[in-house]
Amino acid sequence: MRSPLPARIVRVADVFDALTIVWVYKSAWRPEKAITSIRAQARVFDPDALAAFLRLYRSGQPPELASDFTASGSHAAELDAA
């Protein structure tokens, strides 16, 4: 059974969060570095969830304010644009 899209988006967001906050054992990465790293590891994420996360990130709005958010069936162009 496949996880719902929001859960798959949270999986990407969780990695972004872990990379961009300070931990006892590491300093926080700049958001741009985190996005680059996530994109480099794109194969471990659901492509639609990754595209949706990148769209939300680029919008600069928290998900609850991105009322026009819809998952796209075509994610390749969005991955290139981020």
C-alpha positions as CSV (number, residue, x, y, z in Angstrom):
1,M,0.0,0.0,0.0
2,R,1.4,3.4,-1.0
3,S,1.5,6.2,1.6
4,P,-0.8,9.3,0.9
5,L,0.9,12.1,-0.9
6,P,1.0,14.4,2.2
7,A,2.9,11.8,4.1
8,R,5.4,11.4,1.3
9,I,5.9,15.2,1.2
10,V,6.5,15.2,5.0
11,R,9.2,12.6,4.4
12,V,11.1,15.1,2.2
13,A,10.4,18.0,4.5
14,D,11.7,15.9,7.5
15,V,15.0,15.5,5.7
16,F,15.2,19.2,4.8
17,D,14.5,20.1,8.4
18,A,17.1,17.7,9.7
19,L,19.7,19.2,7.4
20,T,18.9,22.8,8.1
21,I,18.7,22.8,11.9
22,V,21.6,22.8,14.4
23,W,22.3,19.4,16.1
24,V,24.8,18.7,18.8
25,Y,27.0,16.9,16.3
26,K,26.6,19.2,13.3
27,S,25.9,22.8,12.3
28,A,22.9,23.8,10.2
29,W,23.2,23.7,6.5
30,R,22.0,26.7,4.4
31,P,18.7,25.9,2.8
32,E,20.2,26.0,-0.7
33,K,22.8,23.4,0.3
34,A,20.0,21.2,1.7
35,I,17.9,21.5,-1.5
36,T,21.0,20.6,-3.6
37,S,21.6,17.5,-1.4
38,I,18.0,16.4,-1.5
39,R,17.9,16.8,-5.3
40,A,21.1,14.8,-5.6
41,Q,19.4,11.9,-3.7
42,A,16.1,12.3,-5.6
43,R,15.9,8.5,-6.2
44,V,15.2,7.8,-2.6
45,F,12.1,10.1,-2.6
46,D,8.8,9.7,-4.4
47,P,9.1,11.9,-7.5
48,D,5.7,13.5,-7.0
49,A,6.3,14.3,-3.3
50,L,9.7,15.7,-4.1
51,A,8.3,17.9,-6.9
52,A,5.5,19.1,-4.5
53,F,7.9,19.9,-1.7
54,L,10.1,21.9,-4.1
55,R,7.1,23.8,-5.4
56,L,6.0,24.6,-1.8
57,Y,9.6,25.6,-0.9
58,R,9.9,27.9,-3.9
59,S,6.5,29.5,-3.1
60,G,7.9,30.8,0.2
61,Q,4.6,30.0,1.9
62,P,3.9,27.5,4.6
63,P,1.8,24.6,3.2
64,E,-1.4,25.7,5.0
65,L,-1.2,29.0,3.1
66,A,-0.5,27.5,-0.3
67,S,-4.1,27.0,-1.1
68,D,-3.5,26.5,-4.8
69,F,-1.2,23.6,-4.2
70,T,-1.9,20.6,-6.3
71,A,0.3,17.6,-7.1
72,S,1.5,17.5,-10.6
73,G,1.7,14.4,-12.6
74,S,4.7,15.8,-14.5
75,H,7.5,16.4,-12.1
76,A,10.6,16.4,-14.2
77,A,10.4,20.1,-15.2
78,E,9.8,21.1,-11.6
79,L,12.8,19.2,-10.4
80,D,14.9,21.0,-12.9
81,A,13.5,24.4,-12.0
82,A,14.3,24.2,-8.3
